[in-house]
Amino acid sequence: MPSPHRPHRPRLRKIALPSWLPLDGFILGLVGTVALAALLPVSGRAATVTDGATTVAVAFLFFLYGARLSTREALDGVRHWRLHLTVLVCTFVIFPALGLAARGLVPYVLTHPLYTGLLFLCLVPSTVQSSIAFTSIARGNVAAAICAGSFSSLLGVVVTPVLVALLLGGSGGGFSADSMVKIGLQLLAPFLAGQLLRRWIGGFISRHRSVLRLVDRGSVLLVVYAAFSEGMTRGIWHQVTPARLAILLGVEAVLLTVMLTLTSYGSRKLGFVREDRITIVFAGSKKSLAAGLPMASVLFGAQASLAVLPLMLFHQMQLMVCAVLARRYAARAPEAVETGAVETGAGTGTGTGAEGRPGTRARTDGAESADTALTRV
């Protein structure tokens, strides 16, 4: 009963995003950064300063990647080598093969710069955090997802640049011996330094994970701003029309569909149990925006803006599709069917939750699915 002294005010319902639309501040930040680069691109001395800041940001970003990657977790997962090998084959063999097959779409469907970006998308490593989150939601093998993502990230620091050199050659923005030196100095050396110092700084990173995530995202946004500013000053965006973007989205939708189908039916044919099949589907069909953007800035230079566009579009698409797919897996889990509930968590025999910690469980309402998928990217 409302108080006589206080007028009754109707409660406003909070507007929630649908579970298949996992947008958060980071995605909106990417869109805003692209818009800012289009309106206020840097040039001249400001561009030189921005390039220097980007170089430092990329090096620091890969230092954090190395410091976060738990060597112990990776070694503990070696015993599940068939699953990890399957994910690596999907990431670094099947994906590149499909990218090469798309060469037949040039120039009638895709322009050469957009195809270069599409092929680069197929060469970057798989995600770590979002693969873990979706695997947890779907009641898959979370421990295996942690190890599979870690292996992919570790190998990607070396394998992705090598694949770019082999498959893109001169079209990779002038890939040369100088680029190899840049890769060593900006990507590999900081990554190895982070691994070596993890013993002393691992605790600090764990305690300040939320703050360092902001540093991660800020570095990625700086890379995006620098790349798209360069594209604006060089006028390369006149090559991309709305029709071309729509076609690119269609090609990427087909690519994602093929990979989800191959990982799903392929893992079943290989005899993996349900929990492992879920891990293979999410870890083997996804690509890392956080790792791909800094690599592109080093590998492609002035052409980085168009090179990263397909990856940015694919990133959002995979989050939307996998959010829906994870909930369907959870709804069809044996325990969910028996109890009539869709409650995520470990439920996989591994005893781990979304963070890979024993006994943790996560909600599966739409807000949780969207938030978990994005905050862990």
N, C-alpha and C positions, 0 to 999 in steps of 0.2 A: 504494500500500500504506500503510495507516495506521501511524503511529509507535507502537512498543511502549510508549512512555512516556506517550502521550496517548490517552485513550479516544476511540474513533470516535464522532462525533456526526453524525447525518443532517442534511443541509442542508435548510433550510426554503425552500420555493418562495415567491417573492414574488407576492402576489395583485395582479393587474393588472385594471383596469376594462376592460370590453369597449369596442371602438373606437366603438360607437354611443352610448356613455354618457359624454360629455365633461364630467365633473364635476371641479372643482378647488376650491381654497380660496376663490375668489371666490364661486362659486355657493353653497357651504356657508356662507360668510359672509353672503350675502343671506338665506338661510333662517334662520340664527341671529339675524340682526338683526330679522327679522320676529317671531321667537319672543320676543326680548328686549323688543320694543315691546309685545307682547301681555301679557307678564308684568309688566314695569316701565315703563309709559308715563309720560312726563314731563308735568307739569302745573304751572300757576301760574307762579312766577318761573323755575323750571327750564325750562319750556317757552319762555319769552321768551328765555332765554340760548341754548337750543338753536336757536331760530329765527334768532337773530343769527349764531350759528356757521354755520348752514346757508347763510345769505345770503353770508357771506364765502367759504365753501367752494365754492359754485356759481360765484361770480365768479372765484375762482382757477382752478377747473376749466376754465372757458372761456378764461381767459388762457393756460393751457397748451395748449388746443386750437389757439388762434391761433398760438402760438409754434412748435408742431410742424408745422403745415401748411406744406409747402414750396410757395411760390408758383412756384418754378422748375419743379417737377414738374408742377404744374397747367398751366402755360403750354406745357410740352413735350408735353402730352397733347392740346392743342387740335386738333391735326391729325387725331386720331381722333374727330372730333366726332359722327359717326353713332352710334358705340357709346355715348358719354357721354350723348347726347340720349336714346337708348333707355333707358338706366338711369334717367335723371331722369324720363322719362315713366312708367316703371314705379313709381318711388318716390313721385312727387308728383301723378300723375294716375290711374293704374290702381288703385293701392292705395286712395286716397281714394274713388274711385268704388265699389269693392267695400265699403268701410266704410259709405258712404251706402246701398248696396243692403241691407246688414244691418239697416237701420232697420226693415224689415218683421218682424224677429224680436222686436221690443218690443211688448207686455210678455209675450208668451206663452212665449218661449224665453229671452230676456235681460231683466234689469231695466234700467231707464233708466240708472242709474249705471254698470253694467257695459258697456252699449252705448257710453256716453260714453268709457270707457276703451278700448274696442275701436276706436272711430273715431279717438281720439287716437293709438293704436298705428299706424294707417294713415297718419298725417300726419307722423311723425317721419322724419328722414333715414336713409339706409342706413348700415351699418357701414363702417369702414375696415379695421381690422386683421384681423378675422376673415374678411372677404371676400378679403383678400389671401392669408391663410393657406390657405383652402380652394381658392382659384384656383391657388395654387402646388401643392398636393397633387394637384389634378386635372389638372395640366399645361396650365393655361390661360394667357391673356395677363396676366402679373402686372403689367407696367408699366401696362397699361390699367386694371387693378383699382385700382392706387394712385391714378391720376388720377380715375377714376370715383368712388371713395370720397371723395376730397378735394373734388371738385365738390359732391357730395351734402351733405357736412358744412358746407361753406361756405354753400351756398344755404339749408340747413336752419335756420341761425340766424335768417334773415329769413322764409323761406317758411313754416316750421312755425307760428310765431305768427300769421301772416296767415291761414293756412288754418284755424287754430283759431277765430280771430275770425269768419271767414266761415261756417264749417260748424257750429260749436258755438254761437256767439253767447252768449246769456245762460246757457246750460247749462254753459259752460266755467268754472265756478267763479266767476262774477261778472266775466267778462272785460270790461274797460273801458279808458278812456284811462289810468287809473292803472296798469293792467297793462302797457300799452304803454311807459310810463315805466320800470317795473320791468324789462321786457325789455331796453330800451335800456341801463339802468345795470348790470344783473346779467349779461346775456348778450352783447349786441353790443359794448358799450364795452370790456370785458375782452378779447374776442376780437380786436378791432381793435388794441388795445394790444399783444397778443401778436404779431400780425403785424408791427406797426411795430418792435418790439424784437427780432424774430427774428434780425436781422443781428448783434446783439451777444450774445444769449443762446442762440442756436441750438446753438453748440458745447457749452455747459454742459449743455443739455438732452440732447444726444446722449450725452455722457459719463456722465450720471446717469439714464439712461432707466429702469433697474430701480427706483431709489429713487422717482422721480417717478410711476412706475406705481402704487406703493403709496399715494402721495398721492392719485392719481386714484381708486383703489378706496376709500380711506378716506373721501373726499368723497362718493362715491356711497352708501356705507353710511350715512353721517350723514344724507343726504337721505332715504333709506329709513326710517331710525329715526324721524326727525322726522315724516314723513308718516304712518307707521303708528301712531305714538303719538297723533297728532291724531285719527286714525280711531277708536282705542280710547276716548279720552276722550269723543268725541262719540257713541259707541255705534253707528257706522254699520256695523260688522262683523256686526251682527245681521241685516243685509239679505242676507248672502251665506251660503247653505247649501252643504253638500257636493254636493248635486245640481246647484245652480247652477254651482259650480266645474267639475263634470264636463261640463256642457253647454257652458260657456265653452271648455274645452279642445277639445271636439269642433268647435265653430265655428272656433276658431283652426287646428285641423288642416285643415279644409276650406279656409280662407283661404290657408294655406301651400301646400297642394296645388295650388290654382288658380294661384297666382303662379309656382310652379315649372313648372307645365305651360305657362303663357303665355310665360314667359321662354324656355323650352326650344324650343317649337315656333315661337313668334313670331320669335326670332332666326334660326331656320333659314329661315323664309319670307322674312325680310328679306335673306337672302344672306350672312350673316356666316360666316366660316371657323370651324372647330371651336374654336380657342383663344379667339376672341372670344365665341363662344356660351357657353363655360364662364364667362367673366367676367360676361356679362350675367345668367346664371342665378344666380350667387352674389351679385353686387352688386345685382341688381334685385329679389331676393326677400327680402332681409334688412332688419331694422330695428335701430337702435342703442339699446341699453339705456343706455349711458353718456351719450348726448346727451339721450335722452328723459326720464330721471328728473329731472335738474336743471330742464329746461324745464317739466315738470309741476309741480314745486314752486313755480315762479313763476306759471304760468298758472292753476292750479286751487286753490291755497291749501289750505283745510281739506279739500277733496274730493280731494286728491292721492293719498291712499292707495288708494282704489278706482280712480282714474284710471290708476295705474301698474300695477295688478295684472295686467291683460291683457298689458301689455308685458313684464312679468317672466316670465310663463308662456310667451309667444311666443318670448322670447329663448332659453330653454332648449330649447324644441322645435326651433327652427331650427338650433341647434348640433348636436343629435342627428341630425336628418335630413340636414343638410349634411355631417356627418362621414361618414356612410354613402355619400351621393351622390358626394362627392369621391373616395373610394376606388374606386368603380365607374367613374368617369370615368378615373381613372389606370389601372385594369386594362384598359380598352378603348382606351387610347392606342395609336396605330400602332406606336410603338417598343416599348411594353410587350408587345404581342401578338407582335411579331417575336422579342423576346428571352425572353419568358416571365417577365419580372420586373415587379414593380410598384414602381418606384423614382421618387420624385418629385424635382422640382427645376425648373429652367427648362424645357427641352425644348419651348419654344414659339416659338423663333425670336427671342425678345426678349432672351435672354441675362441674365435676371434670376431671382432665387430668391425665397424667402419674404419676405426683407427688401427686395426690389427692388434688390439689389446684384449686380453681374456675377459669374457663376460660382458662386453659392451653391446648395447643394442640401440637401434635407431628407429625413429618413427618413419612411417611411409605415407603420410598425407602429402598432398601436392606440394605444400610449402617446403617440406623436408626434402623431397626428391629434387626440387629445383635448387634449393639452397645448398644441399650437400654436393650436388654435381658441380656447381659453379665455384663454391668456396674452396674446393679441393683441387681445382685445375692448376 
